Every structure is written in C-alpha cells, then in structure tokens.
Amino acid sequence: MHLFRKIVNRKLCSGVNLALSKDGSSLRTLCTSARRSTVMQAWVIDKYGNNSVLRFTKNAPFPIIHYPNEVIIKVHAAGLNPIDINMRGGYGAATMAMKRDPLHINQAGSEFPLILGREVSGEIMECGLDVPYFKPGDEVWAAISPWKQGSLAEFVVVSGNEVSHKPKSLSHLDAASLPYVAVTAWSAIVNTGGLNKNNSAKKRVLIIGGSGGVGTFAIQMLKSWGAHVTATCSQNAECLVRDLGADDVVDYTSGPVETKLKTLEKFDLILDNIGGDTERWAVGLLKPWCGSKYVTLVTPFLRNTDQLGLADGMMQTAVTIATKALKHITKGVHYRWGFFAPSGRALDDISEMVDEGKIRAVVEQCFPFTEVPQAFAKVEKGHARGKTIVTVAREQEE
Ligand SMILES: NC(=O)c1ccc[n+]([C@@H]2O[C@H](COP(=O)([O-])OP(=O)(O)OC[C@H]3O[C@@H](n4cnc5c(N)ncnc54)[C@H](OP(=O)(O)O)[C@@H]3O)[C@@H](O)[C@H]2O)c1
C-alpha cells in the first residue's frame, strides 16, 4: 500500500521537488509535484510587535516539502489562539529559535518573514514520499507546532504524523476551531492528567476557565468520557458552558471563586487554563492521597527562556517545577505543567468523537482573510467564548 501510494504520487505529478538533506550534504528527491507557483498569499510579520506588524503579501515563498514525511495543505480555514497574539509580540522566540529547523530560517539567519496561525483545516495538496496515509485532495485538519510556519497563508507544510482526516460532519470553518486547543487539552488531560475514555467515568474534574478555546473543548471531551465536570467562567458564559455539558458552573466574577468551590466535593483532576493566583487555592481542592492531579497550562517556561536565555531559563524552569511538585506531593497531590503536543493520532480519536456528535465546534466569530488584523484584535481583547476563525479559501467554504 505504502509503495503503491509512492508510485501513484509519482505518476500523478509532473514536477520534481528536491531538497538539501538536513546537514546540507546531499540533494534528495522527496516528493513529486506539479508546482503551481513559487509564491502565495500570506499574512506575515517581519519583526515582533503589536498588530501593526502584520503584513499581507502576495509574494510569500510557496512552502517546500523538505522531508519525506511532510505534506503541503491547501488552507481553507485557520484558527487563532492566544499564542498567536503572544508570538506576534515575540513570546517564546528564544525557544522557537532553538527548535526551528535550519531549513526554515532565511539566509540572513532570521525566522522572518514569519507566518502565524496554529490551526488549519484544508486539503492535502502534495505528499512527501513517506506519507502513506494521505493523498492529494484528502480533507484534513492539523495543529501546527509553534516553531513552524503557520496557517495564515494559502498553503502550509506540516509533518504527516501531525495531520488527521478532518471530521466529515464539520465544515472547514468549524474544523479549524479545534485542532490546537483539542490536542493541548488532550495532552494535559490524557498524557499529563492520566484520564482517558476508559477511566474517566465518575471522576470529578474542575476546569478553571471553561469558556475559552481549551475549556469549551475539554468540557465536552470529559463529559463524553463520563466524568463529572465543574467549570468556572464569567456569569455571561454560564449558559454556553452548561450547554456544553458542565454539571456545575461557578461564576468567578461574583465574589471569591475559591470560597464557592470549597463547598463542593473535592476533585480528582484540575485543568487550569487561567494560572496566576488560581494556583494558590486550586491545589487545595484536590482529593489528597488519591493520585489526584493539578495540571496548569499557564507556565513560565517560555517567558523564562525569553528573559534569561536558553540555559538559565531552562535551569530556572527546572528548579521552579521541581520545587512546586515536591511541595505538593508532600500534601498528597500531584502538581504538573501541561503543554501543547501535536498528534495526528489524538486528532484521529477526536475526529471520531466529533462525527459521533460528542463534540461540537464552538466558533464565536469568523473573519475573512483580508481581515486578519481585526481577527487578532478580537482575540487580543480576551473574553473568548470559543474560537475566532479566519477563512482563507473562501470559494470552497460551504
Ligand atoms: N501550555 C501550553 O502549551 C498552552 C497551550 C494552549 C493554551 N495555553 C494557555 O492556556 C490558556 C487558555 O487558553 P485558551 O485558548 O482557552 O484561551 P482563551 O480562548 O482566551 O480563553 C480564556 C477564557 O478564560 C476566561 N477567563 C478569564 N479569566 C478567568 C478566570 N479568572 N476564571 C475563569 N475564566 C476566566 C475568559 O473569558 P472572560 O474573561 O470573559 O471570563 C475566556 O473565555 C491561555 O493562557 C493559553 O495561553 C497554553
């Protein structure tokens, strides 16, 4: 099957895509393609800053498959997240520079022009020769690692193992609202928090910050696995959060939220999407000595490396996490940091859940490709109720 796909790809396409190997020593044939253009439309930044650094161009370099496991996706819709706002301002630049592939850095050694956008729904346009699971024309979705070029462009290159067939029941617009928040929630709840579809029944989970991108997905996934879910949110988000399945909803805007939460039965898992002060009181809401876990998505890791440099920043991070984990384990609970982790396999499971009607997209607002700065401004204001989406290939949208 694998070989068959390679042969089919070769026959279908007329051009040949060559790339240098990572050490620059040899030229390899990685895929074949009928290249339509050498440039594409994209929103780029040429330096870090506020919204004014976003620049539309018709001349962004057309993405190239550098490795045989990569695919090029024609972007139909792109989802925005708080990380796009933060990265526009330079957040994580030191760590991203370390992770970024040398082949994705320009000749001057800079990451610019940089394309933001971590979520994509679209169709496969071209496959590397070691991508057996996709073929041109497949409708897919993916969460794109922050050290790669993003989805606010006509085309984007993604590793095949980070891509999944998009749910058939969703339009591209709706599908683009899920991949980044879904794999982040999956990584935090499943990989770090230890819950999954087989062991979540009747587990008590608290989601701090239930109304944003991560929260609206996490509530639905945990409910579909049979967990009892409590979520905190603003009073005017209560309807949304209940509608997504939350059993208990606590309004954090009307008095100290911890006082209300302390009146409830203790929790097996807390997913903290807010951070800051919440950590001080939230860990005390866990059942002690039962393997219960507090997982926060708001960590100082990237800020440490931005401010202190890689070596000192990582050292500081290690000391902080070790100190906190130790402090809390003596009280019988686990303290953990959660991180986005791209995973096509997790997206496959999530896609099934969506098509089974267990999870729906929560799109708050949608912007055309011409209005990317307005979309950034919307996300930057905060108070999200689900997701903000940019449609890129309008003619294909249903
Ligand atoms: N570590 C990682 O790899 C990773 C990955 C993804 C996301 N994150 C982080 O995770 C956090 C959540 O992401 P997101 O995409 O869900 O953000 P989001 O879409 O901006 O949602 C945040 C939500 O929290 C609500 N909120 C604000 N203050 C609150 C409080 N004190 N209590 C309860 N709710 C509150 C906001 O609405 P109101 O202000 O109207 O209440 C909003 O609905 C962000 O800080 C993001 O940077 C980290």
Ligand as a Chemical Component Dictionary entry (heavy atoms), coordinates in Angstrom:
data_LIG
# 
_chem_comp.id                   LIG 
_chem_comp.type                 NON-POLYMER 
_chem_comp.pdbx_formal_charge   0 
_chem_comp.three_letter_code    LIG 
# 
loop_
_chem_comp_atom.comp_id 
_chem_comp_atom.atom_id 
_chem_comp_atom.alt_atom_id 
_chem_comp_atom.type_symbol 
_chem_comp_atom.charge 
_chem_comp_atom.model_Cartn_x 
_chem_comp_atom.model_Cartn_y 
_chem_comp_atom.model_Cartn_z 
_chem_comp_atom.pdbx_ordinal 
LIG N1  N1  N 0  0.990   25.388 27.786 1  
LIG C1  C1  C 0  0.558   25.294 26.535 2  
LIG O1  O1  O 0  1.160   24.600 25.693 3  
LIG C2  C2  C 0  -0.708  26.004 26.176 4  
LIG C3  C3  C 0  -1.394  25.640 25.002 5  
LIG C4  C4  C 0  -2.611  26.279 24.732 6  
LIG C5  C5  C 0  -3.075  27.277 25.582 7  
LIG N2  N2  N 1  -2.335  27.622 26.664 8  
LIG C6  C6  C 0  -2.796  28.680 27.578 9  
LIG O2  O2  O 0  -3.991  28.227 28.169 10 
LIG C7  C7  C 0  -4.807  29.341 28.456 11 
LIG C8  C8  C 0  -6.219  29.082 27.930 12 
LIG O3  O3  O 0  -6.171  29.053 26.519 13 
LIG P1  P1  P 0  -7.483  29.322 25.685 14 
LIG O4  O4  O 0  -7.135  29.122 24.276 15 
LIG O5  O5  O -1 -8.615  28.549 26.240 16 
LIG O6  O6  O 0  -7.713  30.885 25.991 17 
LIG P2  P2  P 0  -8.973  31.770 25.617 18 
LIG O7  O7  O 0  -9.672  31.171 24.457 19 
LIG O8  O8  O 0  -8.507  33.169 25.563 20 
LIG O9  O9  O 0  -9.957  31.587 26.867 21 
LIG C9  C9  C 0  -9.719  32.083 28.146 22 
LIG C10 C10 C 0  -11.115 32.108 28.823 23 
LIG O10 O10 O 0  -10.985 32.261 30.228 24 
LIG C11 C11 C 0  -11.980 33.188 30.688 25 
LIG N3  N3  N 0  -11.450 33.734 31.945 26 
LIG C12 C12 C 0  -10.626 34.802 32.105 27 
LIG N4  N4  N 0  -10.309 34.932 33.414 28 
LIG C13 C13 C 0  -10.923 33.913 34.061 29 
LIG C14 C14 C 0  -10.952 33.488 35.410 30 
LIG N5  N5  N 0  -10.281 34.141 36.364 31 
LIG N6  N6  N 0  -11.678 32.397 35.729 32 
LIG C15 C15 C 0  -12.365 31.707 34.783 33 
LIG N7  N7  N 0  -12.379 32.060 33.482 34 
LIG C16 C16 C 0  -11.655 33.145 33.124 35 
LIG C17 C17 C 0  -12.121 34.168 29.542 36 
LIG O11 O11 O 0  -13.386 34.805 29.485 37 
LIG P3  P3  P 0  -13.779 36.045 30.491 38 
LIG O12 O12 O 0  -12.552 36.908 30.627 39 
LIG O13 O13 O 0  -14.889 36.779 29.808 40 
LIG O14 O14 O 0  -14.215 35.410 31.765 41 
LIG C18 C18 C 0  -12.006 33.241 28.335 42 
LIG O15 O15 O 0  -13.255 32.691 27.991 43 
LIG C19 C19 C 0  -4.135  30.569 27.838 44 
LIG O16 O16 O 0  -3.432  31.255 28.848 45 
LIG C20 C20 C 0  -3.156  29.954 26.848 46 
LIG O17 O17 O 0  -2.055  30.783 26.641 47 
LIG C21 C21 C 0  -1.176  27.012 26.973 48 
# 
loop_
_chem_comp_bond.comp_id 
_chem_comp_bond.atom_id_1 
_chem_comp_bond.atom_id_2 
_chem_comp_bond.value_order 
_chem_comp_bond.pdbx_ordinal 
LIG N1  C1  SING 1  
LIG C1  O1  DOUB 2  
LIG C1  C2  SING 3  
LIG C2  C3  SING 4  
LIG C2  C21 DOUB 5  
LIG C3  C4  DOUB 6  
LIG C4  C5  SING 7  
LIG C5  N2  DOUB 8  
LIG N2  C6  SING 9  
LIG N2  C21 SING 10 
LIG C6  O2  SING 11 
LIG C6  C20 SING 12 
LIG O2  C7  SING 13 
LIG C7  C8  SING 14 
LIG C7  C19 SING 15 
LIG C8  O3  SING 16 
LIG O3  P1  SING 17 
LIG P1  O4  DOUB 18 
LIG P1  O5  SING 19 
LIG P1  O6  SING 20 
LIG O6  P2  SING 21 
LIG P2  O7  DOUB 22 
LIG P2  O8  SING 23 
LIG P2  O9  SING 24 
LIG O9  C9  SING 25 
LIG C9  C10 SING 26 
LIG C10 O10 SING 27 
LIG C10 C18 SING 28 
LIG O10 C11 SING 29 
LIG C11 N3  SING 30 
LIG C11 C17 SING 31 
LIG N3  C12 SING 32 
LIG N3  C16 SING 33 
LIG C12 N4  DOUB 34 
LIG N4  C13 SING 35 
LIG C13 C14 SING 36 
LIG C13 C16 DOUB 37 
LIG C14 N5  SING 38 
LIG C14 N6  DOUB 39 
LIG N6  C15 SING 40 
LIG C15 N7  DOUB 41 
LIG N7  C16 SING 42 
LIG C17 O11 SING 43 
LIG C17 C18 SING 44 
LIG O11 P3  SING 45 
LIG P3  O12 DOUB 46 
LIG P3  O13 SING 47 
LIG P3  O14 SING 48 
LIG C18 O15 SING 49 
LIG C19 O16 SING 50 
LIG C19 C20 SING 51 
LIG C20 O17 SING 52 
# 
